[in-house]
Amino acid sequence: MASVIVFPEGIMEFLLGLSAATVAIAAFVWFLPILLIARSKKTSGGEKLVWILLVIFFSWFLWILYALVAPLSPQENRS
């Protein structure tokens, strides 16, 4: 005979809300480096696109590498 688990009233709504908040925070943390690179003035154009694609497809920690080594090539002064 199978036993039935009975949860206190409202616990399921709480757990679902907690799960949604966790997913939202995780999505924000994952998206933050992409946003930081996109708004950065260290690189532009194709180089910025490559860095964003690297972060998306390889690792969130590539943002740390971006912060340390970007730009890869010298940029001309634009006035």
C-alpha positions, 0 to 999 in steps of 0.5 A: 500500500502506497503512502500519501504525503500531505503537505501543510497548506500553502507550502507548495506555493511557497516552494514554487515561488522559491524555485522561480526566485532561484531561477531568476537570480541564476539567470541574472548572474549568468547574464551579468557578464554578457551585459558588462561586456556589451556595455564596456568601452574596452572593445568594440565591433567584432572583438566585442562580439567574439568575447560575448560569444565566448562567454555564452558558449564556453564559460561565465569565467571568461568574463574575468579573462576579458576584464584582464586582457581586453582589448586584444589589439590596440585601438585607435583613438576616436575623437 
